[in-house]
Amino acid sequence: MTTLSNPLRPAILAAARSARMKRTITKAPVTKRIVERFIAGEDRPAVLAVARDLLAGGAAVSIDFLGEQTTDRGQADAIVAEYVALLDDLAALTPPDADVPRTEVSMKLSALGQALPGDGDKIATENAWKICSAAAERGIWVSVDAEDHTTTDSTLAVVTALRSEFPWLGAVLQAYLHRTEDDCRAMAGPDSRVRLCKGAYQEPPEVAFQRKVDVTDSYLRCLEILMAGTGYPMAASHDPVVIAATDELATRNGRAANTFEHQMLYGIRDLEQKRLVEAGSTVRVYVPYGSQWYPYFMRRLAERPSNLTFFLRSIATRG
C-alpha cells in the first residue's frame, strides 16, 4: 500500500504541538540556519527584501505574518497592526500595470482571534475586514489560509461574508479533506479566487485521505473543477504531476496566463519557480516571516522527506 510521502509525518506534526519539542528545537544552534531556508526572516525589513528580489525576478508574492491560535485579544490587535504596516510597505513594491496584483498577504483567522472564547468568529471577521479594507485601498490581494478541519466551516463562512464587499478575497481549500470537491464546486464561480493545496495538518481518516496517491487523485479532481469554472484557480503545489496537470487543464479550458496561477513555497523548488516564470506562467511565492515560525517550520519538515533529511543532516554535521 502506498503511504504518505513521509512516514514520520504523524510524529513530526505531533511535535509541532509540543511545547517541550519547541524549546528543544528552537534553542538548537543549527536551527536558525535551517529555518532561514523556509522563513524570510523575523521582521518586516527582512521579508520586504525577499519580496523585492522575487518581484524583480518576475514572480508574484504572498506574504504571511506567522502566527496562529491567538488566545489574547491584544495579540490579535497587534497582528492586525502588523498587517496594515506590511500593506503600507508592500504598496511601494506593487507594480501598477500588472495583469493581476503581484502582491498579496495571507492571513490565518486563528491569528486574528478566531480561537478566542465567546466572540472569536466575530472578532476574527472584524479584524479580517480591517486588513481587507487596507489592502483594497492599496491594490493588494488578500487570501485567508486554511487550518485544521475543525475550522473549515467557520473560515469559509467568514470568507463568504467578506466577499460581499471584497469579491477578490482568496479562499484556501485542502484537497486531502473528503469535502473539498464539493467546496470547489461551490466556489468555482465568477471572481472567486481559490488556492488549492494538498493539506498540511494531521487529520483523522474520517475527514481526510491518508494515502499519498489518494490525496493526489483528489487534488487533480478538485483542480479540474476549478479550472473548468469561471473563477481564478491558484494551484499551490510542488508536485511535478500537479504542475503539468495545471498547465494542461489551463490549455484545455482556454485559460490565458492571467486567469490562473501556480503557487509555491519560499525555499522549495526555486529552479522550478524560475522555469515557470521564464515560460510565461504566473507564479506566486508564499513567503512567511515573523518570530512565531515553529509550527510552520515543522509542517514543512513533515511534508517532504527531503526537507527532514536536510534538517537532520545539518544537525548531524554541526553536532
Phi, psi and omega per residue, in radians:
M1 nan 2.338 3.091
T2 -1.327 2.185 -3.125
T3 -1.823 3.111 3.071
L4 -1.000 2.657 -2.970
S5 -1.092 -0.422 3.138
N6 -2.142 1.876 -3.089
P7 -1.133 -0.321 3.125
L8 -1.576 0.066 -3.052
R9 -0.949 -0.827 3.140
P10 -1.036 -0.711 -3.137
A11 -1.176 -0.669 -3.138
I12 -1.185 -0.731 3.133
L13 -1.181 -0.570 3.039
A14 -1.150 -0.691 3.107
A15 -1.121 -0.496 3.118
A16 -1.100 -0.382 -3.133
R17 -1.770 0.039 -3.063
S18 -1.656 2.099 3.106
A19 -1.122 -0.640 -3.137
R20 -1.138 -0.807 3.118
M21 -1.142 -0.624 3.101
K22 -1.051 -0.790 3.127
R23 -1.077 -0.733 -3.106
T24 -1.137 -0.837 -3.048
I25 -1.280 -0.732 -3.086
T26 -1.217 -0.385 3.134
K27 -1.621 -0.128 3.127
A28 -1.182 2.275 -3.082
P29 -0.983 -0.604 -3.074
V30 -1.323 -0.343 -2.965
T31 -1.052 -0.737 -3.068
K32 -0.982 -0.754 -3.113
R33 -1.151 -0.653 3.135
I34 -1.251 -0.715 -3.140
V35 -1.038 -0.610 -3.111
E36 -1.097 -0.283 3.060
R37 -1.180 -0.589 -3.027
F38 -1.932 -0.362 -3.058
I39 -2.010 2.297 -3.057
A40 -1.268 -0.293 -3.125
G41 2.603 3.099 -3.104
E42 -1.711 -0.145 -3.108
D43 -2.333 2.982 -3.056
R44 -1.123 -0.768 3.113
P45 -0.971 -0.648 -3.133
A46 -1.147 -0.800 -3.097
V47 -1.256 -0.551 3.111
L48 -1.167 -0.615 3.088
A49 -1.116 -0.733 3.096
V50 -1.134 -0.792 -3.139
A51 -1.055 -0.726 3.136
R52 -1.043 -0.761 3.141
D53 -1.167 -0.734 3.139
L54 -1.119 -0.757 3.120
L55 -1.111 -0.697 3.117
A56 -1.118 -0.503 3.117
G57 -1.474 0.023 3.070
G58 1.746 -0.060 3.121
A59 -1.496 2.849 2.924
A60 -1.740 2.925 -3.100
V61 -2.350 2.632 2.959
S62 -2.253 2.025 -3.019
I63 -1.756 2.265 3.137
D64 -2.044 2.076 2.999
F65 -1.467 1.907 -2.951
L66 -1.131 2.418 3.120
G67 2.844 2.541 3.117
E68 -2.835 2.812 3.120
Q69 0.975 0.778 3.099
T70 -1.158 2.251 -3.127
T71 -2.052 0.216 -3.130
D72 -2.277 2.206 -3.080
R73 -1.079 -0.666 3.135
G74 -1.112 -0.644 3.106
Q75 -1.171 -0.702 3.092
A76 -1.066 -0.747 3.114
D77 -1.106 -0.649 3.128
A78 -1.164 -0.628 3.114
I79 -1.167 -0.710 3.070
V80 -1.056 -0.773 3.140
A81 -1.074 -0.680 3.120
E82 -1.140 -0.723 3.115
Y83 -1.102 -0.725 -3.141
V84 -1.128 -0.724 3.079
A85 -1.118 -0.708 3.091
L86 -1.064 -0.751 3.124
L87 -1.075 -0.687 3.070
D88 -1.012 -0.791 -3.116
D89 -1.231 -0.675 3.135
L90 -1.163 -0.504 -3.130
A91 -1.001 -0.615 3.141
A92 -1.243 -0.345 -3.127
L93 -1.715 -0.174 -2.998
T94 -1.366 2.016 3.093
P95 -1.081 2.257 -3.061
P96 -1.342 -0.296 -2.999
D97 -1.976 0.344 -3.119
A98 -1.305 2.638 3.111
D99 -1.082 -0.687 3.046
V100 -2.279 2.685 3.115
P101 -0.965 2.244 -3.099
R102 -1.516 -0.206 3.126
T103 -2.065 2.517 -3.118
E104 -2.641 2.692 2.929
V105 -2.052 2.550 3.063
S106 -1.980 2.430 -3.086
M107 -2.402 2.550 3.042
K108 -1.760 2.285 -3.124
L109 -1.144 -0.496 3.112
S110 -1.195 -0.416 3.053
A111 -1.304 -0.413 -3.070
L112 -1.662 0.075 3.064
G113 2.052 0.034 -3.117
Q114 -0.993 -0.558 -3.094
A115 -1.506 -0.014 3.127
L116 -1.196 2.493 3.140
P117 -1.182 2.602 3.069
G118 1.469 -1.654 -3.028
D119 -1.725 0.559 -3.061
G120 -0.986 -0.816 -3.134
D121 -1.101 -0.718 -3.127
K122 -1.143 -0.767 -3.140
I123 -1.120 -0.774 -3.140
A124 -1.110 -0.690 3.126
T125 -1.117 -0.787 3.119
E126 -1.083 -0.733 3.135
N127 -1.193 -0.682 3.095
A128 -1.122 -0.664 3.107
W129 -1.063 -0.727 3.121
K130 -1.040 -0.750 -3.138
I131 -1.197 -0.763 3.117
C132 -1.088 -0.711 -3.139
S133 -1.110 -0.761 3.113
A134 -1.147 -0.668 3.136
A135 -1.166 -0.718 -3.133
A136 -1.063 -0.668 3.130
E137 -1.145 -0.399 -3.051
R138 -1.893 0.058 3.126
G139 1.215 0.594 -3.088
I140 -2.060 2.440 3.127
W141 -1.418 2.838 3.061
V142 -2.374 2.450 2.964
S143 -2.210 2.555 3.093
V144 -1.740 2.040 -3.096
D145 -1.194 2.643 3.002
A146 -1.486 2.631 3.053
E147 -2.221 -2.676 -3.081
D148 -1.211 2.902 -2.938
H149 -1.105 -0.387 -3.119
T150 -1.184 -0.287 -3.112
T151 -1.785 -0.069 -2.973
T152 -1.059 -0.858 -3.123
D153 -1.049 -0.817 -3.132
S154 -1.085 -0.781 -3.098
T155 -1.119 -0.794 -3.137
L156 -1.188 -0.531 3.076
A157 -1.155 -0.709 3.107
V158 -1.144 -0.764 3.114
V159 -1.044 -0.802 -3.138
T160 -1.049 -0.742 3.132
A161 -1.120 -0.759 -3.102
L162 -1.247 -0.478 -3.125
R163 -1.173 -0.289 3.065
S164 -1.110 -0.478 3.104
E165 -1.877 -0.511 -3.104
F166 -2.200 1.347 -3.009
P167 -1.103 -0.314 -3.132
W168 -1.477 -0.029 -3.099
L169 -1.064 2.245 -3.098
G170 -1.486 2.520 3.019
A171 -1.990 2.657 3.118
V172 -2.035 2.213 3.108
L173 -2.046 2.519 -3.067
Q174 -1.943 2.062 -2.985
A175 -1.184 -0.335 -3.123
Y176 -1.331 -0.200 3.075
L177 -1.374 2.400 -3.139
H178 -1.051 -0.503 -3.039
R179 -1.372 -0.218 -2.840
T180 -1.203 -0.533 3.069
E181 -1.015 -0.772 3.119
D182 -1.135 -0.696 3.105
D183 -1.101 -0.671 3.117
C184 -1.114 -0.739 3.109
R185 -1.070 -0.680 -3.106
A186 -1.258 -0.390 -3.017
M187 -2.048 0.373 -3.099
A188 -1.736 0.285 -3.080
G189 -1.473 -3.094 -3.079
P190 -0.971 2.427 3.062
D191 1.219 -0.067 -3.061
S192 -1.388 2.102 3.062
R193 -1.717 2.181 -3.138
V194 -2.261 2.135 2.976
R195 -1.595 2.082 3.136
L196 -1.799 2.105 3.085
C197 -2.182 2.963 -3.122
K198 -1.360 -0.643 3.140
G199 2.091 2.421 -2.986
A200 -2.179 0.084 -3.083
Y201 -1.846 2.815 3.082
Q202 -1.481 1.956 -3.053
E203 -2.112 2.619 3.141
P204 -1.313 2.738 -3.120
P205 -1.034 -0.443 -3.114
E206 -1.140 -0.435 -3.068
V207 -2.058 -0.257 -3.028
A208 -2.457 2.546 3.009
F209 -1.138 2.496 -3.090
Q210 -1.855 -0.451 -3.099
R211 -1.589 2.470 -3.133
K212 -0.950 -0.782 -3.099
V213 -1.110 -0.644 3.137
D214 -1.226 -0.653 3.100
V215 -1.129 -0.779 3.133
T216 -1.103 -0.756 3.113
D217 -1.064 -0.733 3.100
S218 -1.094 -0.749 3.127
Y219 -1.004 -0.814 -3.087
L220 -1.146 -0.647 3.083
R221 -1.137 -0.757 3.137
C222 -1.140 -0.722 3.139
L223 -1.098 -0.677 3.121
E224 -1.090 -0.705 3.103
I225 -1.078 -0.821 -3.101
L226 -1.168 -0.713 -3.128
M227 -1.185 -0.529 3.112
A228 -1.426 -0.189 -3.127
G229 -1.451 -2.913 -3.083
T230 -1.981 0.229 3.107
G231 -1.630 -2.771 -3.097
Y232 -2.106 1.655 -3.110
P233 -1.296 2.516 3.086
M234 -2.210 1.818 -3.043
A235 -1.516 1.771 -3.085
A236 -1.674 1.700 -3.115
S237 -2.871 2.600 3.012
H238 -1.823 -0.004 -3.077
D239 -1.245 2.127 3.132
P240 -0.985 -0.594 3.119
V241 -1.110 -0.767 3.141
V242 -1.190 -0.736 -3.133
I243 -1.053 -0.794 3.120
A244 -1.125 -0.723 3.142
A245 -1.129 -0.632 3.125
T246 -1.040 -0.837 -3.135
D247 -1.193 -0.662 3.122
E248 -1.126 -0.782 -3.141
L249 -1.183 -0.606 3.098
A250 -1.094 -0.765 3.114
T251 -1.124 -0.776 -3.118
R252 -1.073 -0.608 -3.105
N253 -1.675 0.173 3.068
G254 1.150 0.583 -3.110
R255 -1.521 2.307 3.015
A256 -1.354 2.887 -3.079
A257 -1.089 -0.411 -3.113
N258 -1.652 0.289 3.128
T259 -2.022 0.100 3.053
F260 -2.826 2.978 3.087
E261 -2.675 2.709 2.917
H262 -1.530 2.571 3.031
Q263 -2.308 2.430 3.095
M264 -2.445 2.834 -3.115
L265 -1.518 2.527 3.042
Y266 -0.991 2.257 3.076
G267 1.586 -0.007 -3.116
I268 -2.172 2.176 3.119
R269 0.969 0.904 -3.133
D270 -1.020 -0.707 -3.114
L271 -1.147 -0.636 3.095
E272 -1.200 -0.664 3.052
Q273 -1.009 -0.807 -3.138
K274 -1.112 -0.721 3.135
R275 -1.056 -0.776 -3.125
L276 -1.144 -0.715 3.092
V277 -1.047 -0.806 -3.111
E278 -1.159 -0.415 3.094
A279 -1.438 -0.043 3.098
G280 1.671 0.110 3.125
S281 -1.404 2.664 2.960
T282 -1.433 2.094 -3.120
V283 -2.158 2.111 3.122
R284 -1.917 2.238 -3.121
V285 -1.754 2.205 -3.137
Y286 -1.475 1.998 -3.001
V287 -2.073 1.908 3.119
P288 -1.628 2.676 3.027
Y289 -2.636 2.914 3.104
G290 2.123 2.902 -3.096
S291 -1.404 -0.317 -3.103
Q292 -1.585 1.003 -3.002
W293 -1.599 -0.206 -2.951
Y294 -1.038 -0.914 -3.124
P295 -1.049 -0.717 3.132
Y296 -1.087 -0.803 -3.133
F297 -1.030 -0.778 -3.129
M298 -1.139 -0.645 3.095
R299 -1.140 -0.597 3.087
R300 -1.173 -0.676 3.087
L301 -1.115 -0.650 -3.085
A302 -1.256 -0.453 -3.016
E303 -1.240 -0.707 -3.001
R304 -2.369 2.311 3.097
P305 -0.984 -0.592 -3.120
S306 -1.104 -0.619 3.108
N307 -1.144 -0.788 -3.137
L308 -1.145 -0.727 3.118
T309 -1.049 -0.755 3.124
F310 -1.034 -0.755 -3.130
F311 -1.149 -0.850 -3.096
L312 -1.168 -0.666 3.121
R313 -1.116 -0.679 -3.140
S314 -1.154 -0.711 3.099
I315 -1.096 -0.783 -3.124
A316 -1.111 -0.703 -3.127
T317 -1.137 -0.779 -3.124
R318 -1.317 -0.433 -3.090
G319 -1.340 nan nan
